[in-house]
């Protein structure tokens, strides 16, 4: 909350560079994740929802 579009995008970029989108894909296909990967996936999804909800992509 209270994060700017730029800060959200910056954190998404950091997670992208760490391979989190592949972990998101694995989780959505029923793959197993360790606790750290699950936390990364949860954070990525939360940030993506904030980014899209704030219409940062427009």
mmCIF file of the N, C-alpha and C atoms, coordinates in Angstrom:
data_MODEL
# 
_entry.id   MODEL 
# 
loop_
_atom_site.group_PDB 
_atom_site.id 
_atom_site.type_symbol 
_atom_site.label_atom_id 
_atom_site.label_alt_id 
_atom_site.label_comp_id 
_atom_site.label_asym_id 
_atom_site.label_entity_id 
_atom_site.label_seq_id 
_atom_site.pdbx_PDB_ins_code 
_atom_site.Cartn_x 
_atom_site.Cartn_y 
_atom_site.Cartn_z 
_atom_site.occupancy 
_atom_site.B_iso_or_equiv 
_atom_site.pdbx_formal_charge 
_atom_site.auth_seq_id 
_atom_site.auth_comp_id 
_atom_site.auth_asym_id 
_atom_site.auth_atom_id 
_atom_site.pdbx_PDB_model_num 
ATOM 1   N N  . UNK A 1 1  ? 0.836  -1.179  0.000   1.00 0.00 ? 1  UNK A N  1 
ATOM 2   C CA . UNK A 1 1  ? 0.000  0.000   0.000   1.00 0.00 ? 1  UNK A CA 1 
ATOM 3   C C  . UNK A 1 1  ? 0.881  1.241   0.000   1.00 0.00 ? 1  UNK A C  1 
ATOM 4   N N  . UNK A 1 2  ? 0.408  2.244   -0.703  1.00 0.00 ? 2  UNK A N  1 
ATOM 5   C CA . UNK A 1 2  ? 1.147  3.486   -0.761  1.00 0.00 ? 2  UNK A CA 1 
ATOM 6   C C  . UNK A 1 2  ? 2.388  3.426   -1.638  1.00 0.00 ? 2  UNK A C  1 
ATOM 7   N N  . UNK A 1 3  ? 2.543  2.342   -2.394  1.00 0.00 ? 3  UNK A N  1 
ATOM 8   C CA . UNK A 1 3  ? 3.710  2.227   -3.262  1.00 0.00 ? 3  UNK A CA 1 
ATOM 9   C C  . UNK A 1 3  ? 3.393  2.880   -4.602  1.00 0.00 ? 3  UNK A C  1 
ATOM 10  N N  . UNK A 1 4  ? 4.413  3.479   -5.201  1.00 0.00 ? 4  UNK A N  1 
ATOM 11  C CA . UNK A 1 4  ? 4.219  4.098   -6.502  1.00 0.00 ? 4  UNK A CA 1 
ATOM 12  C C  . UNK A 1 4  ? 4.306  3.038   -7.593  1.00 0.00 ? 4  UNK A C  1 
ATOM 13  N N  . UNK A 1 5  ? 3.771  3.362   -8.748  1.00 0.00 ? 5  UNK A N  1 
ATOM 14  C CA . UNK A 1 5  ? 3.865  2.455   -9.888  1.00 0.00 ? 5  UNK A CA 1 
ATOM 15  C C  . UNK A 1 5  ? 5.328  2.130   -10.177 1.00 0.00 ? 5  UNK A C  1 
ATOM 16  N N  . UNK A 1 6  ? 6.175  3.121   -10.059 1.00 0.00 ? 6  UNK A N  1 
ATOM 17  C CA . UNK A 1 6  ? 7.595  2.919   -10.347 1.00 0.00 ? 6  UNK A CA 1 
ATOM 18  C C  . UNK A 1 6  ? 8.231  1.944   -9.354  1.00 0.00 ? 6  UNK A C  1 
ATOM 19  N N  . UNK A 1 7  ? 7.906  2.062   -8.078  1.00 0.00 ? 7  UNK A N  1 
ATOM 20  C CA . UNK A 1 7  ? 8.500  1.160   -7.093  1.00 0.00 ? 7  UNK A CA 1 
ATOM 21  C C  . UNK A 1 7  ? 7.969  -0.262  -7.252  1.00 0.00 ? 7  UNK A C  1 
ATOM 22  N N  . UNK A 1 8  ? 6.691  -0.388  -7.594  1.00 0.00 ? 8  UNK A N  1 
ATOM 23  C CA . UNK A 1 8  ? 6.121  -1.713  -7.831  1.00 0.00 ? 8  UNK A CA 1 
ATOM 24  C C  . UNK A 1 8  ? 6.791  -2.351  -9.037  1.00 0.00 ? 8  UNK A C  1 
ATOM 25  N N  . UNK A 1 9  ? 6.931  -1.589  -10.120 1.00 0.00 ? 9  UNK A N  1 
ATOM 26  C CA . UNK A 1 9  ? 7.556  -2.107  -11.337 1.00 0.00 ? 9  UNK A CA 1 
ATOM 27  C C  . UNK A 1 9  ? 9.006  -2.506  -11.070 1.00 0.00 ? 9  UNK A C  1 
ATOM 28  N N  . UNK A 1 10 ? 9.698  -1.709  -10.258 1.00 0.00 ? 10 UNK A N  1 
ATOM 29  C CA . UNK A 1 10 ? 11.086 -2.003  -9.919  1.00 0.00 ? 10 UNK A CA 1 
ATOM 30  C C  . UNK A 1 10 ? 11.197 -3.332  -9.177  1.00 0.00 ? 10 UNK A C  1 
ATOM 31  N N  . UNK A 1 11 ? 10.304 -3.559  -8.221  1.00 0.00 ? 11 UNK A N  1 
ATOM 32  C CA . UNK A 1 11 ? 10.351 -4.821  -7.483  1.00 0.00 ? 11 UNK A CA 1 
ATOM 33  C C  . UNK A 1 11 ? 9.960  -5.996  -8.380  1.00 0.00 ? 11 UNK A C  1 
ATOM 34  N N  . UNK A 1 12 ? 8.977  -5.793  -9.250  1.00 0.00 ? 12 UNK A N  1 
ATOM 35  C CA . UNK A 1 12 ? 8.624  -6.846  -10.209 1.00 0.00 ? 12 UNK A CA 1 
ATOM 36  C C  . UNK A 1 12 ? 9.821  -7.189  -11.099 1.00 0.00 ? 12 UNK A C  1 
ATOM 37  N N  . UNK A 1 13 ? 10.554 -6.178  -11.525 1.00 0.00 ? 13 UNK A N  1 
ATOM 38  C CA . UNK A 1 13 ? 11.740 -6.412  -12.358 1.00 0.00 ? 13 UNK A CA 1 
ATOM 39  C C  . UNK A 1 13 ? 12.787 -7.227  -11.603 1.00 0.00 ? 13 UNK A C  1 
ATOM 40  N N  . UNK A 1 14 ? 12.981 -6.932  -10.325 1.00 0.00 ? 14 UNK A N  1 
ATOM 41  C CA . UNK A 1 14 ? 13.937 -7.695  -9.515  1.00 0.00 ? 14 UNK A CA 1 
ATOM 42  C C  . UNK A 1 14 ? 13.500 -9.163  -9.412  1.00 0.00 ? 14 UNK A C  1 
ATOM 43  N N  . UNK A 1 15 ? 12.220 -9.381  -9.176  1.00 0.00 ? 15 UNK A N  1 
ATOM 44  C CA . UNK A 1 15 ? 11.717 -10.745 -9.098  1.00 0.00 ? 15 UNK A CA 1 
ATOM 45  C C  . UNK A 1 15 ? 11.815 -11.445 -10.453 1.00 0.00 ? 15 UNK A C  1 
ATOM 46  N N  . UNK A 1 16 ? 11.564 -10.705 -11.530 1.00 0.00 ? 16 UNK A N  1 
ATOM 47  C CA . UNK A 1 16 ? 11.722 -11.265 -12.880 1.00 0.00 ? 16 UNK A CA 1 
ATOM 48  C C  . UNK A 1 16 ? 13.147 -11.753 -13.093 1.00 0.00 ? 16 UNK A C  1 
ATOM 49  N N  . UNK A 1 17 ? 14.101 -10.956 -12.685 1.00 0.00 ? 17 UNK A N  1 
ATOM 50  C CA . UNK A 1 17 ? 15.510 -11.306 -12.902 1.00 0.00 ? 17 UNK A CA 1 
ATOM 51  C C  . UNK A 1 17 ? 15.932 -12.516 -12.059 1.00 0.00 ? 17 UNK A C  1 
ATOM 52  N N  . UNK A 1 18 ? 15.177 -12.806 -10.999 1.00 0.00 ? 18 UNK A N  1 
ATOM 53  C CA . UNK A 1 18 ? 15.466 -13.965 -10.143 1.00 0.00 ? 18 UNK A CA 1 
ATOM 54  C C  . UNK A 1 18 ? 14.701 -15.211 -10.588 1.00 0.00 ? 18 UNK A C  1 
ATOM 55  N N  . UNK A 1 19 ? 13.973 -15.118 -11.706 1.00 0.00 ? 19 UNK A N  1 
ATOM 56  C CA . UNK A 1 19 ? 13.281 -16.277 -12.244 1.00 0.00 ? 19 UNK A CA 1 
ATOM 57  C C  . UNK A 1 19 ? 11.941 -16.597 -11.612 1.00 0.00 ? 19 UNK A C  1 
ATOM 58  N N  . UNK A 1 20 ? 11.359 -15.642 -10.921 1.00 0.00 ? 20 UNK A N  1 
ATOM 59  C CA . UNK A 1 20 ? 10.099 -15.907 -10.231 1.00 0.00 ? 20 UNK A CA 1 
ATOM 60  C C  . UNK A 1 20 ? 8.945  -16.217 -11.202 1.00 0.00 ? 20 UNK A C  1 
ATOM 61  N N  . UNK A 1 21 ? 8.878  -15.590 -12.394 1.00 0.00 ? 21 UNK A N  1 
ATOM 62  C CA . UNK A 1 21 ? 7.783  -15.964 -13.299 1.00 0.00 ? 21 UNK A CA 1 
ATOM 63  C C  . UNK A 1 21 ? 7.752  -17.464 -13.626 1.00 0.00 ? 21 UNK A C  1 
ATOM 64  N N  . UNK A 1 22 ? 8.897  -18.102 -13.737 1.00 0.00 ? 22 UNK A N  1 
ATOM 65  C CA . UNK A 1 22 ? 8.937  -19.547 -13.969 1.00 0.00 ? 22 UNK A CA 1 
ATOM 66  C C  . UNK A 1 22 ? 8.375  -20.293 -12.758 1.00 0.00 ? 22 UNK A C  1 
ATOM 67  N N  . UNK A 1 23 ? 8.624  -19.773 -11.566 1.00 0.00 ? 23 UNK A N  1 
ATOM 68  C CA . UNK A 1 23 ? 8.084  -20.384 -10.354 1.00 0.00 ? 23 UNK A CA 1 
ATOM 69  C C  . UNK A 1 23 ? 6.566  -20.206 -10.309 1.00 0.00 ? 23 UNK A C  1 
ATOM 70  N N  . UNK A 1 24 ? 6.088  -19.045 -10.758 1.00 0.00 ? 24 UNK A N  1 
ATOM 71  C CA . UNK A 1 24 ? 4.640  -18.798 -10.824 1.00 0.00 ? 24 UNK A CA 1 
ATOM 72  C C  . UNK A 1 24 ? 4.010  -19.817 -11.767 1.00 0.00 ? 24 UNK A C  1 
ATOM 73  N N  . UNK A 1 25 ? 4.632  -20.017 -12.918 1.00 0.00 ? 25 UNK A N  1 
ATOM 74  C CA . UNK A 1 25 ? 4.139  -20.989 -13.896 1.00 0.00 ? 25 UNK A CA 1 
ATOM 75  C C  . UNK A 1 25 ? 4.114  -22.399 -13.303 1.00 0.00 ? 25 UNK A C  1 
ATOM 76  N N  . UNK A 1 26 ? 5.190  -22.775 -12.622 1.00 0.00 ? 26 UNK A N  1 
ATOM 77  C CA . UNK A 1 26 ? 5.263  -24.099 -12.000 1.00 0.00 ? 26 UNK A CA 1 
ATOM 78  C C  . UNK A 1 26 ? 4.146  -24.265 -10.976 1.00 0.00 ? 26 UNK A C  1 
ATOM 79  N N  . UNK A 1 27 ? 3.942  -23.246 -10.149 1.00 0.00 ? 27 UNK A N  1 
ATOM 80  C CA . UNK A 1 27 ? 2.901  -23.319 -9.122  1.00 0.00 ? 27 UNK A CA 1 
ATOM 81  C C  . UNK A 1 27 ? 1.517  -23.430 -9.759  1.00 0.00 ? 27 UNK A C  1 
ATOM 82  N N  . UNK A 1 28 ? 1.285  -22.685 -10.835 1.00 0.00 ? 28 UNK A N  1 
ATOM 83  C CA . UNK A 1 28 ? -0.034 -22.726 -11.473 1.00 0.00 ? 28 UNK A CA 1 
ATOM 84  C C  . UNK A 1 28 ? -0.296 -24.065 -12.160 1.00 0.00 ? 28 UNK A C  1 
ATOM 85  N N  . UNK A 1 29 ? 0.777  -24.798 -12.472 1.00 0.00 ? 29 UNK A N  1 
ATOM 86  C CA . UNK A 1 29 ? 0.637  -26.122 -13.073 1.00 0.00 ? 29 UNK A CA 1 
ATOM 87  C C  . UNK A 1 29 ? 0.679  -27.234 -12.039 1.00 0.00 ? 29 UNK A C  1 
ATOM 88  N N  . UNK A 1 30 ? 0.602  -26.864 -10.758 1.00 0.00 ? 30 UNK A N  1 
ATOM 89  C CA . UNK A 1 30 ? 0.565  -27.851 -9.685  1.00 0.00 ? 30 UNK A CA 1 
ATOM 90  C C  . UNK A 1 30 ? 1.925  -28.348 -9.233  1.00 0.00 ? 30 UNK A C  1 
ATOM 91  N N  . UNK A 1 31 ? 2.997  -27.679 -9.675  1.00 0.00 ? 31 UNK A N  1 
ATOM 92  C CA . UNK A 1 31 ? 4.338  -28.085 -9.272  1.00 0.00 ? 31 UNK A CA 1 
ATOM 93  C C  . UNK A 1 31 ? 4.630  -27.743 -7.826  1.00 0.00 ? 31 UNK A C  1 
ATOM 94  N N  . UNK A 1 32 ? 5.612  -28.390 -7.293  1.00 0.00 ? 32 UNK A N  1 
ATOM 95  C CA . UNK A 1 32 ? 5.990  -28.161 -5.889  1.00 0.00 ? 32 UNK A CA 1 
ATOM 96  C C  . UNK A 1 32 ? 7.004  -27.021 -5.810  1.00 0.00 ? 32 UNK A C  1 
ATOM 97  N N  . UNK A 1 33 ? 6.871  -26.224 -4.748  1.00 0.00 ? 33 UNK A N  1 
ATOM 98  C CA . UNK A 1 33 ? 7.778  -25.124 -4.465  1.00 0.00 ? 33 UNK A CA 1 
ATOM 99  C C  . UNK A 1 33 ? 8.213  -25.225 -3.015  1.00 0.00 ? 33 UNK A C  1 
ATOM 100 N N  . UNK A 1 34 ? 9.456  -24.781 -2.757  1.00 0.00 ? 34 UNK A N  1 
ATOM 101 C CA . UNK A 1 34 ? 9.869  -24.706 -1.358  1.00 0.00 ? 34 UNK A CA 1 
ATOM 102 C C  . UNK A 1 34 ? 9.289  -23.425 -0.745  1.00 0.00 ? 34 UNK A C  1 
ATOM 103 N N  . UNK A 1 35 ? 9.514  -23.225 0.537   1.00 0.00 ? 35 UNK A N  1 
ATOM 104 C CA . UNK A 1 35 ? 8.909  -22.086 1.254   1.00 0.00 ? 35 UNK A CA 1 
ATOM 105 C C  . UNK A 1 35 ? 9.353  -20.752 0.667   1.00 0.00 ? 35 UNK A C  1 
ATOM 106 N N  . UNK A 1 36 ? 10.624 -20.625 0.324   1.00 0.00 ? 36 UNK A N  1 
ATOM 107 C CA . UNK A 1 36 ? 11.123 -19.359 -0.235  1.00 0.00 ? 36 UNK A CA 1 
ATOM 108 C C  . UNK A 1 36 ? 10.496 -19.087 -1.603  1.00 0.00 ? 36 UNK A C  1 
ATOM 109 N N  . UNK A 1 37 ? 10.410 -20.113 -2.430  1.00 0.00 ? 37 UNK A N  1 
ATOM 110 C CA . UNK A 1 37 ? 9.801  -19.948 -3.751  1.00 0.00 ? 37 UNK A CA 1 
ATOM 111 C C  . UNK A 1 37 ? 8.330  -19.572 -3.628  1.00 0.00 ? 37 UNK A C  1 
ATOM 112 N N  . UNK A 1 38 ? 7.629  -20.209 -2.697  1.00 0.00 ? 38 UNK A N  1 
ATOM 113 C CA . UNK A 1 38 ? 6.216  -19.890 -2.498  1.00 0.00 ? 38 UNK A CA 1 
ATOM 114 C C  . UNK A 1 38 ? 6.056  -18.440 -2.043  1.00 0.00 ? 38 UNK A C  1 
ATOM 115 N N  . UNK A 1 39 ? 6.926  -17.982 -1.169  1.00 0.00 ? 39 UNK A N  1 
ATOM 116 C CA . UNK A 1 39 ? 6.882  -16.588 -0.712  1.00 0.00 ? 39 UNK A CA 1 
ATOM 117 C C  . UNK A 1 39 ? 7.136  -15.641 -1.883  1.00 0.00 ? 39 UNK A C  1 
ATOM 118 N N  . UNK A 1 40 ? 8.094  -15.995 -2.743  1.00 0.00 ? 40 UNK A N  1 
ATOM 119 C CA . UNK A 1 40 ? 8.373  -15.175 -3.926  1.00 0.00 ? 40 UNK A CA 1 
ATOM 120 C C  . UNK A 1 40 ? 7.170  -15.117 -4.858  1.00 0.00 ? 40 UNK A C  1 
ATOM 121 N N  . UNK A 1 41 ? 6.532  -16.263 -5.068  1.00 0.00 ? 41 UNK A N  1 
ATOM 122 C CA . UNK A 1 41 ? 5.350  -16.327 -5.932  1.00 0.00 ? 41 UNK A CA 1 
ATOM 123 C C  . UNK A 1 41 ? 4.218  -15.488 -5.347  1.00 0.00 ? 41 UNK A C  1 
ATOM 124 N N  . UNK A 1 42 ? 4.003  -15.606 -4.052  1.00 0.00 ? 42 UNK A N  1 
ATOM 125 C CA . UNK A 1 42 ? 2.950  -14.823 -3.396  1.00 0.00 ? 42 UNK A CA 1 
ATOM 126 C C  . UNK A 1 42 ? 3.219  -13.331 -3.523  1.00 0.00 ? 42 UNK A C  1 
ATOM 127 N N  . UNK A 1 43 ? 4.469  -12.926 -3.303  1.00 0.00 ? 43 UNK A N  1 
ATOM 128 C CA . UNK A 1 43 ? 4.828  -11.506 -3.406  1.00 0.00 ? 43 UNK A CA 1 
ATOM 129 C C  . UNK A 1 43 ? 4.668  -11.014 -4.850  1.00 0.00 ? 43 UNK A C  1 
ATOM 130 N N  . UNK A 1 44 ? 5.108  -11.828 -5.805  1.00 0.00 ? 44 UNK A N  1 
ATOM 131 C CA . UNK A 1 44 ? 4.987  -11.458 -7.215  1.00 0.00 ? 44 UNK A CA 1 
ATOM 132 C C  . UNK A 1 44 ? 3.522  -11.246 -7.581  1.00 0.00 ? 44 UNK A C  1 
ATOM 133 N N  . UNK A 1 45 ? 2.667  -12.184 -7.186  1.00 0.00 ? 45 UNK A N  1 
ATOM 134 C CA . UNK A 1 45 ? 1.246  -12.061 -7.491  1.00 0.00 ? 45 UNK A CA 1 
ATOM 135 C C  . UNK A 1 45 ? 0.625  -10.845 -6.821  1.00 0.00 ? 45 UNK A C  1 
ATOM 136 N N  . UNK A 1 46 ? 1.027  -10.573 -5.593  1.00 0.00 ? 46 UNK A N  1 
ATOM 137 C CA . UNK A 1 46 ? 0.523  -9.401  -4.877  1.00 0.00 ? 46 UNK A CA 1 
ATOM 138 C C  . UNK A 1 46 ? 0.933  -8.119  -5.598  1.00 0.00 ? 46 UNK A C  1 
ATOM 139 N N  . UNK A 1 47 ? 2.202  -8.036  -5.981  1.00 0.00 ? 47 UNK A N  1 
ATOM 140 C CA . UNK A 1 47 ? 2.681  -6.849  -6.688  1.00 0.00 ? 47 UNK A CA 1 
ATOM 141 C C  . UNK A 1 47 ? 2.001  -6.689  -8.038  1.00 0.00 ? 47 UNK A C  1 
ATOM 142 N N  . UNK A 1 48 ? 1.833  -7.784  -8.745  1.00 0.00 ? 48 UNK A N  1 
ATOM 143 C CA . UNK A 1 48 ? 1.184  -7.728  -10.051 1.00 0.00 ? 48 UNK A CA 1 
ATOM 144 C C  . UNK A 1 48 ? -0.253 -7.244  -9.914  1.00 0.00 ? 48 UNK A C  1 
ATOM 145 N N  . UNK A 1 49 ? -0.954 -7.728  -8.911  1.00 0.00 ? 49 UNK A N  1 
ATOM 146 C CA . UNK A 1 49 ? -2.326 -7.263  -8.670  1.00 0.00 ? 49 UNK A CA 1 
ATOM 147 C C  . UNK A 1 49 ? -2.356 -5.772  -8.343  1.00 0.00 ? 49 UNK A C  1 
ATOM 148 N N  . UNK A 1 50 ? -1.402 -5.309  -7.533  1.00 0.00 ? 50 UNK A N  1 
ATOM 149 C CA . UNK A 1 50 ? -1.323 -3.877  -7.213  1.00 0.00 ? 50 UNK A CA 1 
ATOM 150 C C  . UNK A 1 50 ? -1.036 -3.073  -8.482  1.00 0.00 ? 50 UNK A C  1 
ATOM 151 N N  . UNK A 1 51 ? -0.098 -3.551  -9.270  1.00 0.00 ? 51 UNK A N  1 
ATOM 152 C CA . UNK A 1 51 ? 0.317  -2.855  -10.493 1.00 0.00 ? 51 UNK A CA 1 
ATOM 153 C C  . UNK A 1 51 ? -0.852 -2.727  -11.458 1.00 0.00 ? 51 UNK A C  1 
ATOM 154 N N  . UNK A 1 52 ? -1.555 -3.837  -11.665 1.00 0.00 ? 52 UNK A N  1 
ATOM 155 C CA . UNK A 1 52 ? -2.686 -3.815  -12.584 1.00 0.00 ? 52 UNK A CA 1 
ATOM 156 C C  . UNK A 1 52 ? -3.870 -3.043  -11.993 1.00 0.00 ? 52 UNK A C  1 
ATOM 157 N N  . UNK A 1 53 ? -4.099 -3.208  -10.705 1.00 0.00 ? 53 UNK A N  1 
ATOM 158 C CA . UNK A 1 53 ? -5.190 -2.525  -10.035 1.00 0.00 ? 53 UNK A CA 1 
ATOM 159 C C  . UNK A 1 53 ? -5.037 -1.009  -10.019 1.00 0.00 ? 53 UNK A C  1 
ATOM 160 N N  . UNK A 1 54 ? -3.782 -0.571  -9.956  1.00 0.00 ? 54 UNK A N  1 
ATOM 161 C CA . UNK A 1 54 ? -3.502 0.871   -9.948  1.00 0.00 ? 54 UNK A CA 1 
ATOM 162 C C  . UNK A 1 54 ? -3.445 1.429   -11.366 1.00 0.00 ? 54 UNK A C  1 
ATOM 163 N N  . UNK A 1 55 ? -3.673 0.553   -12.342 1.00 0.00 ? 55 UNK A N  1 
ATOM 164 C CA . UNK A 1 55 ? -3.640 0.925   -13.763 1.00 0.00 ? 55 UNK A CA 1 
ATOM 165 C C  . UNK A 1 55 ? -2.293 1.509   -14.174 1.00 0.00 ? 55 UNK A C  1 
ATOM 166 N N  . UNK A 1 56 ? -1.236 0.981   -13.576 1.00 0.00 ? 56 UNK A N  1 
ATOM 167 C CA . UNK A 1 56 ? 0.114  1.421   -13.906 1.00 0.00 ? 56 UNK A CA 1 
ATOM 168 C C  . UNK A 1 56 ? 0.489  1.050   -15.332 1.00 0.00 ? 56 UNK A C  1 
ATOM 169 N N  . UNK A 1 57 ? -0.125 0.004   -15.841 1.00 0.00 ? 57 UNK A N  1 
ATOM 170 C CA . UNK A 1 57 ? 0.212  -0.507  -17.170 1.00 0.00 ? 57 UNK A CA 1 
ATOM 171 C C  . UNK A 1 57 ? -0.402 0.321   -18.284 1.00 0.00 ? 57 UNK A C  1 
ATOM 172 N N  . UNK A 1 58 ? -1.284 1.255   -17.961 1.00 0.00 ? 58 UNK A N  1 
ATOM 173 C CA . UNK A 1 58 ? -1.973 2.059   -18.990 1.00 0.00 ? 58 UNK A CA 1 
ATOM 174 C C  . UNK A 1 58 ? -1.126 3.239   -19.387 1.00 0.00 ? 58 UNK A C  1 
# 
